Amino acid sequence: MSGRPTWGSAMVTGIAGFATGLLVAALLIAGRPGPKAAEVTTPAPTSTVAAVPVTVTASVPPSTVTSVETASPTTRTSVVEVTVTTAPTSTTPTSSTPALPLTSSWRD
C-alpha cells in the first residue's frame, strides 16, 4: 500500500497539524508574562483649614419650569410621477424539443 496517500490519511494529517498549531498557540500565550501592575502614586497630603460657617442668601425665589415651547417640525411634500409599462408576454413555448419520457435506464 505505497504510493499516493488516501483521503483518510490526508485528513488525519491535517487534523494533527491543526491540533499542533493550537497547542503551540496555547503554550505561547501561557508563557508570556502577565500584565504589569499599575504604579500608584499617592499625592502629598494637603494642609487642612478649620471650616468657617457660610451663609447664602438668595435675592430671587427659585423658579420651576412648567412647560417648554418647541418649534414645530418642518415637513416637505414632493410629488413623484411614476409610469409603469408592461411588455407583452409570449404564450408559445420557447423550446421546440419534445419532452422526454420518464423511464429508468437501470437494468438487472
Protein Blocks (a to p, Z undefined) as FASTA:
>chain_A
ZZjddfklmmmmmmmmmmmmmmmmmmmmmmpccddddddddddddddddddddddddfbd
cdddfbdcdddddddddddddddddddddfbdfbfbdcdddddfbdZZ
